[in-house]
């Protein structure tokens, strides 16, 4: 539960409000986009020296966009009405330095924005900066040779998670009200858990798509990050819709997510798997905290059953699909970019290049079978609940976690295994804060939903948030 140990917040009052509250003020004319830009700027200047979450800012561009803001006479729930937000530094923003966290693009300034960025801006979002990410989004720890590391606001000695670590840290400290992220191996979910915010990995095609050269690949998705479930629903409304440039995209739902989340599922049928039958390692302190959370959920109306779906061959399937992405993506990078790759990125690419057609065939069959198993599993449950990661944040200087629950880990993705299931099956997944845990740090709970059922997933997430007394932030960075 949220308690008196929650750190204080000394930033501008506007920055403390939730996004949907601020959008309401904007729509009523009680606050202006200019006032929000000033509040965001003041907060960013105050906390960036401590966390390094948004190393690139674009205030003049944001102010110009505020002057030319589109209006929505129809009252579309996805219209943000001039709300400042951040964009992850893996997505192009026209006229703004975009680096992908790699020296080879350290000074790149795109002439056009990513399609999803265009949509967010056309619906009233004001991009104020680019959030930090590991090189090409590879890994669960946010650092790169262009901007350095992003630090966890709850303890600046610790890892903020990755690859959307900058987005999560900026939200946790109140720099912006919403921040864009992306996810393949937990890149939205891990930093959300570590920084005490909400991160939703939508179904592929729900919110934008992959890069132009990899537009048919569905494992990496973009999605909303926010400080509350309600705000996450609002931001998802801002992102959704069909775009013919994105071959896997599809239309927005008839009922907005903002409306759906107002009706929490207060009697959810929850399947809980503490370690996916040994697939993922868990530290005792994490397991104990989540067990207490489940007790609170059950006491407040949830039906909870310990159950694990058949996930045979999940690990091999995931790594093959991930390898395909790196092998294909590497073909688009010139030599001047590849020569700067960190060692783990070099290894990713070599693994992908070495895959055989037999490997790829096995992965396609494997993901189809696991998806079918999940569909059958959901006949009895609304969501599958499991850890986001099996450990609390480790020191930032550890690139990846090498031991959890007494189990030695060999590969740098091993500590992120709980992220694999949603990615392989294209199911929506969300990380929601479930109170303050060991050493005064936030803990996240992962929920995986039914195919394309972001609405149902958000309704359960809102029930969890209400039960656990959330949302948590924002906070002042705890500098150590």
C-alpha angles and dihedrals in degrees: 000000000000107000144166091287090074106115120248126256119219100172128108114308091237090059091057094058121094118255096249090052092052093046088053090054091048093051091050092048093241092126131023131225087242092058090051092049090053092048091048092047092050092050095046092051090050100050107027094084087061103042110017093214101142108030095167121056131178109194098158091051091048092049091051090050090051090055091053098039117159115233127219111215091181093062094238108195090225094059107109095193095216103326116159117236142168130242123209114248092244092074126071120244113190112254094001125110108261117185110165083221093282131117091228089069098031093126101030117136113186123221093212137034128241110265092248091051088052090053095048091050095044087056096055105277118138113210108216099172153335120270122224123260138172116263107299088344093288114154144011095270122074113227137113142171093254102056106005126228132338112223131216110257092214090060118358091209089068139079115266091204128245166316091346090037095128092052093050095046092048091052094046091056097043098249090136135359097232133020132191120234142167136219140204107138097017097300092148098032103048097052090043090057095044095047100040099246137114122266124181123197103199128203113280110276094020095102116020122302147245125299118298093259092050098036095135095054112102105185097084113059138174123229151155129288122190144148095255139029091243090054091047089055091049092051092047089054087054092054105042130096144086119292117180090212088065109065096199097046123111138185126288117263120266091241115053120237089235089062095042093053091056086072105058118197097245095180103044123172103229129191111200124200113181095195108356090255093309096316092120128037119231131196114231093240091057093045092050093050093049091048089057090049091053090052090054092048092050091048089054098052110286122129107221128191127175104236138144127202123227104272099169113170092006096138097049091043093051095048092048092051090047091048091053089055094051093045092051094042092050090062089065096053119090119226091256089064100040093053090069097052117130116242096259090053090051089052092049091055094046090051092052094047090052095056118117129214087251090057091050093047091051090051094051091050092044096053091047092053094046090049091051089050090052093050090053091045092055092060086085101033141047095210142002112231123202139142119291089217128350096238143048117251115295126210111297094237090066102090091203137359114263102186134033127170091356091303118125113227121212105187129054091237095049094093089056097056095120087068095059100077099062092043095051094045098040090234122150115253135183138193115214126183112248101189139284114317139175117355092003094293126136121252125210130211120210121218124186117202138202121281110299090345100132089144094058091043092052091049091056091043090055090052089052092048093050092047093051095046097248161190100076112199175195106339141175111253114264101225116210 
